[in-house]
């Protein structure tokens, strides 16, 4: 299970009029291993524009496959979604089908990659 939180403060001037807004994103993802190489997941996010008290949501499911050690490919579907210039770039948040590529990097995986590259 993973939790996510992000926030941004917007200060913008349009036609000599100043605008200010605070937006935050809260989310979760949980994954369940079906086998050693297959997993399924459930995820959700809430994007909140504080000053307007406006919410947008993302919810969906995915199935993932480990194609090699520490490398996964997931195919998923968002039942609800939103588009945000900043928060959408790190995670697919629009409604519909998505494909995600994940890699795990830690001290052991980097050491193994360096050994493999040196062969």
trRosetta pair geometry for C-beta under 8 A, 3 or more apart (Angstrom, degrees):
i j d omega theta_ij theta_ji phi_ij phi_ji
1 28 6.9 -15 -171 -170 93 102
1 29 7.2 170 -152 89 49 50
1 30 4.5 -11 -105 -105 82 84
1 31 7.7 -168 -74 21 41 65
2 28 6.9 159 86 -157 53 54
2 29 5.0 0 54 55 98 92
2 30 7.8 -176 22 -77 61 43
3 27 7.3 154 -163 88 49 52
3 28 5.5 -21 -106 -102 62 77
4 25 6.9 -33 126 121 105 99
4 26 6.9 148 88 -162 71 34
4 27 4.0 -8 57 62 115 96
4 28 7.0 -158 16 -70 84 30
4 29 7.6 47 -18 -5 115 94
4 45 7.1 -34 74 -106 127 102
5 24 7.1 -7 -168 -177 82 107
5 25 6.9 160 -152 86 37 64
5 26 5.6 1 -104 -107 77 68
5 27 7.8 -175 -69 26 42 67
6 24 6.7 171 91 -155 49 63
6 25 4.5 3 55 50 94 108
6 86 7.9 -164 146 124 136 111
6 87 5.9 158 82 -106 145 103
7 22 7.0 -4 -172 -175 102 89
7 23 7.1 164 -153 90 56 48
7 24 4.2 -18 -102 -104 83 92
7 25 7.4 -159 -71 20 43 68
8 22 7.5 175 90 -151 45 49
8 23 5.4 -8 59 61 89 92
8 24 7.6 169 19 -83 57 49
8 86 5.8 79 -47 70 159 165
9 20 7.6 -14 -177 -165 86 87
9 21 7.6 164 -159 86 45 47
9 22 5.5 -17 -106 -103 69 76
10 19 7.3 -15 120 113 105 93
10 20 6.7 160 89 -154 67 39
10 21 4.4 -1 53 57 112 92
10 22 7.5 -161 19 -73 75 29
10 23 6.8 34 -13 1 112 107
11 18 7.3 -15 -169 -166 80 98
11 19 7.6 162 -153 85 36 55
11 20 5.6 0 -104 -106 68 79
12 18 7.4 151 85 -155 42 52
12 19 4.9 -18 67 62 90 100
12 20 7.9 175 25 -77 67 37
12 21 8.0 -8 13 14 107 101
13 16 6.7 6 178 -120 106 20
13 17 6.8 157 -155 72 64 35
13 18 5.2 -29 -97 -95 81 64
13 19 7.4 172 -87 16 31 75
14 17 5.8 -29 71 60 69 90
14 19 6.6 7 14 -3 103 122
20 51 7.4 123 101 -53 73 156
21 49 6.1 -26 -172 -157 121 97
21 50 7.4 155 -171 47 68 82
21 51 5.4 -109 -123 20 72 127
21 52 7.5 -3 -131 -11 115 100
22 49 7.8 135 80 -158 47 50
22 50 4.6 -8 77 28 97 131
22 51 6.7 114 31 -27 77 92
23 47 6.7 6 -178 -178 106 88
23 48 6.8 168 -153 85 60 48
23 49 5.1 -22 -101 -100 92 63
23 50 7.0 -148 -85 -3 36 82
23 84 7.6 -178 147 -144 148 136
24 47 7.7 -178 94 -149 37 50
24 48 5.5 -11 60 58 78 97
24 50 7.2 49 6 -46 96 105
25 45 6.0 -6 -171 -172 97 115
25 46 7.3 167 -150 83 51 47
25 47 5.1 -13 -102 -103 84 72
25 48 7.6 177 -81 18 36 72
25 84 7.6 -155 -74 55 130 165
25 87 5.0 131 -52 -122 158 148
26 45 6.8 160 85 -153 42 64
26 46 5.3 -5 58 54 91 93
26 48 7.6 15 7 -1 98 114
27 43 6.9 21 178 -177 110 92
27 44 6.2 -169 -145 99 78 48
27 45 3.5 -23 -92 -99 116 82
27 46 7.2 177 -74 17 67 57
27 58 7.5 -8 -113 64 124 108
28 43 6.7 -168 95 -142 55 59
28 44 5.9 8 51 54 86 82
28 45 8.0 180 20 -76 51 55
29 41 5.9 4 -176 -175 97 121
29 42 7.3 167 -152 85 54 44
29 43 4.1 -9 -104 -101 84 100
30 41 6.5 167 87 -149 44 71
30 42 5.4 -6 57 56 92 90
30 43 7.6 179 21 -77 57 57
31 39 4.9 30 176 160 108 132
31 40 7.0 165 -153 84 64 36
31 41 4.3 -28 -98 -93 77 96
31 64 7.2 -17 -143 23 127 133
32 39 6.2 163 80 -159 39 84
32 40 5.4 -14 57 59 93 85
32 41 7.4 172 15 -82 67 46
33 36 7.3 25 -176 -100 122 23
33 38 7.5 115 -162 85 59 51
33 39 5.0 -45 -100 -98 49 97
34 38 4.5 -40 61 101 114 102
34 39 6.1 -180 5 -102 81 32
34 40 6.2 70 -41 -12 112 95
35 38 4.7 46 39 35 95 95
36 66 7.5 -76 133 42 66 137
37 65 6.0 25 151 -160 90 70
37 66 4.4 -119 -144 49 71 97
38 63 7.1 -10 -168 -178 94 94
38 64 7.1 155 -156 85 47 55
38 65 5.7 -14 -101 -102 69 71
38 66 7.7 -117 -55 10 33 81
39 63 7.3 170 90 -157 45 52
39 64 4.7 -9 61 58 90 103
39 72 7.8 -26 34 -139 117 137
40 61 7.0 -11 -177 -174 95 100
40 62 7.1 164 -159 88 52 50
40 63 5.3 -23 -105 -104 73 71
40 64 7.5 -177 -83 17 24 77
41 61 6.6 156 86 -160 58 53
41 62 4.5 -6 56 57 106 93
41 63 7.6 -171 18 -78 77 27
41 64 6.6 43 -12 -12 114 112
41 74 7.0 -8 21 -147 131 141
41 76 7.3 -44 69 -99 107 126
42 60 7.7 -175 -149 98 49 39
42 61 5.7 -19 -100 -105 63 74
43 58 7.4 -18 120 120 98 99
43 59 7.1 -179 95 -144 57 44
43 60 5.8 -9 60 61 92 76
43 61 7.7 168 19 -88 76 27
43 62 7.2 17 0 1 115 109
43 76 7.9 12 24 -164 122 152
44 57 7.1 -17 -166 -172 91 96
44 58 6.5 166 -151 91 44 63
44 59 4.4 5 -106 -104 91 81
44 60 7.8 157 -78 18 58 55
45 57 6.8 162 84 -156 60 50
45 58 4.3 15 45 48 101 104
45 59 7.8 -158 25 -64 58 54
45 91 7.9 136 -48 100 150 141
45 93 6.7 -55 52 -127 148 108
46 55 5.8 -28 -167 -157 96 110
46 56 7.6 148 -159 76 48 44
46 57 5.6 -17 -104 -103 65 78
47 55 6.8 138 74 -159 55 54
47 56 4.4 -12 58 59 111 94
47 57 7.4 -155 20 -71 78 30
47 58 7.7 58 -17 -9 103 98
47 82 5.6 -114 23 75 141 159
47 84 6.0 -171 -135 -47 154 143
47 87 6.6 -177 -105 58 120 161
48 53 8.0 -19 -167 -144 92 37
48 54 7.4 156 -153 82 49 48
48 55 5.4 -15 -100 -101 72 77
49 52 4.5 8 111 44 117 109
49 53 7.4 -58 88 4 74 11
49 54 4.4 4 49 55 111 97
49 55 7.8 -149 22 -69 72 33
50 53 7.1 10 -174 -74 30 51
56 82 3.6 79 150 -88 134 149
56 84 7.7 166 68 -49 145 109
57 80 5.0 18 98 117 94 138
57 81 8.0 -71 102 -79 52 14
57 82 7.0 120 48 -27 22 115
58 78 5.6 -40 -162 -151 90 126
58 80 5.9 -155 -120 98 30 78
58 81 4.9 43 -114 -115 90 55
58 82 6.0 -103 -55 15 96 85
58 93 4.9 -92 -82 -154 153 79
59 78 6.8 123 73 -157 34 72
59 79 5.3 -31 87 51 90 103
59 80 5.1 39 29 38 87 99
60 76 5.6 88 139 163 125 111
60 77 5.4 -161 -155 98 112 48
60 78 3.8 -76 -57 -102 139 48
60 79 5.5 172 -90 0 68 72
60 80 7.8 -148 -51 39 83 55
60 81 7.7 21 -42 -69 124 97
61 76 6.1 -168 100 -148 42 89
61 77 6.1 3 56 53 78 84
62 74 4.6 35 164 172 129 117
62 75 6.5 166 -155 85 81 34
62 76 3.0 -41 -93 -86 94 112
62 77 7.5 167 -82 15 61 52
62 98 7.8 -50 -99 73 117 96
62 100 7.1 -11 -148 26 153 123
63 74 6.7 168 84 -151 32 74
63 75 5.9 -13 59 60 84 84
63 76 7.3 164 15 -81 53 65
64 72 4.9 14 179 -179 121 119
64 73 6.7 165 -151 85 73 36
64 74 3.8 -34 -92 -92 91 90
64 75 7.8 168 -85 18 46 56
64 100 8.0 -48 -101 73 105 102
64 102 7.6 -12 -143 26 137 126
65 72 6.7 153 77 -152 34 71
65 73 5.7 -16 59 60 86 85
65 74 7.7 164 15 -84 59 47
66 69 7.5 33 173 -99 119 24
66 71 6.7 112 -158 76 67 55
66 72 5.3 -42 -94 -93 60 77
67 71 5.4 -58 60 106 88 107
67 72 7.2 148 6 -116 80 24
67 73 5.8 40 -24 -2 121 108
68 71 4.4 24 58 40 88 122
69 109 7.8 -169 128 -119 101 101
69 112 8.0 -53 102 122 137 159
70 103 6.2 49 142 -164 90 65
70 104 4.0 -111 -153 51 96 101
70 105 7.7 107 173 -63 135 39
70 109 5.1 93 -92 -119 173 138
71 101 7.9 -16 -167 -171 86 85
71 102 7.3 159 -155 88 41 59
71 103 5.5 -6 -105 -106 72 78
71 104 7.8 -122 -60 16 40 78
72 101 7.5 160 88 -158 57 41
72 102 4.4 -5 60 59 101 104
72 103 7.8 -168 26 -73 69 36
73 99 7.1 -10 -173 -173 93 92
73 100 7.3 158 -159 84 47 51
73 101 5.8 -14 -106 -105 73 67
73 102 7.7 -172 -77 23 28 74
74 99 7.3 160 85 -158 53 46
74 100 4.5 -9 59 59 102 100
74 101 8.0 -161 23 -70 74 25
74 102 6.8 35 -6 -5 110 113
75 97 7.4 -14 -173 -166 86 95
75 98 7.7 168 -154 88 45 48
75 99 5.7 -15 -104 -106 68 73
76 92 7.7 152 70 74 118 132
76 97 7.3 155 89 -154 44 51
76 98 5.2 -16 66 61 91 90
76 99 7.8 167 23 -85 72 29
76 100 6.8 10 9 1 117 112
77 96 6.9 -77 -146 165 71 24
77 97 5.5 -27 -100 -96 78 58
77 98 7.4 166 -88 18 29 75
78 81 4.3 68 129 -65 139 113
78 92 7.1 -150 -30 123 131 95
78 93 7.2 110 -112 -171 165 29
78 94 6.6 146 59 98 146 38
78 95 5.2 -130 100 -125 104 38
78 96 6.1 0 51 36 91 35
78 98 6.7 42 -14 -7 101 118
79 95 7.2 -35 134 -138 17 92
80 95 6.0 -47 -158 -95 21 103
81 93 5.4 144 -160 149 93 56
81 94 4.4 83 143 180 145 22
81 95 3.6 -158 25 -49 114 57
81 96 7.0 -60 5 11 152 68
82 88 7.6 -133 102 -74 71 113
82 93 5.6 -38 64 145 67 115
82 94 7.3 -113 70 -98 17 47
83 88 5.6 -3 -150 -59 53 159
83 93 6.8 156 -93 90 36 106
83 94 5.7 24 -74 -86 87 94
84 87 4.2 21 86 43 131 99
84 88 4.9 153 57 -21 64 96
84 93 6.7 -11 23 77 91 157
85 88 7.0 -10 -80 33 5 106
85 89 7.5 9 162 -30 42 107
86 89 6.6 -63 -167 14 26 110
87 90 6.8 -66 -166 35 42 99
87 91 7.3 -33 162 44 73 97
87 93 6.6 45 117 -34 95 158
88 91 7.0 -100 -146 69 34 60
88 92 7.4 33 -164 -135 79 27
88 93 4.5 -107 -111 31 83 118
88 94 7.1 51 -142 -36 128 82
92 98 3.9 138 122 -137 163 155
92 100 6.5 -129 3 -73 122 103
94 98 7.8 134 60 -68 83 117
104 109 5.9 156 107 -41 84 164
105 109 5.6 -131 -130 80 39 128
105 110 6.1 53 -163 -56 88 96
106 109 5.3 85 45 15 67 100
106 110 7.0 -137 91 -4 28 93
107 110 6.0 -57 -143 40 28 108
107 111 6.2 31 158 -21 63 109
108 111 5.8 -56 -148 36 29 112
108 112 6.4 29 154 -18 64 106
109 112 5.6 -51 -147 37 33 112
109 113 6.4 36 153 -21 65 105
110 113 5.6 -53 -147 36 33 113
110 114 6.4 34 154 -20 65 104
111 114 5.8 -54 -149 35 30 111
111 115 6.5 32 152 -18 64 105
112 115 5.7 -54 -149 36 33 112
112 116 6.2 32 153 -19 66 107
113 116 5.6 -53 -144 38 31 111
113 117 6.2 30 157 -18 66 108
114 117 5.8 -54 -143 38 29 110
114 118 6.3 28 156 -20 62 111
115 118 5.9 -64 -152 37 27 111
115 119 7.2 40 151 -37 61 97
116 119 6.1 -45 -163 8 35 115
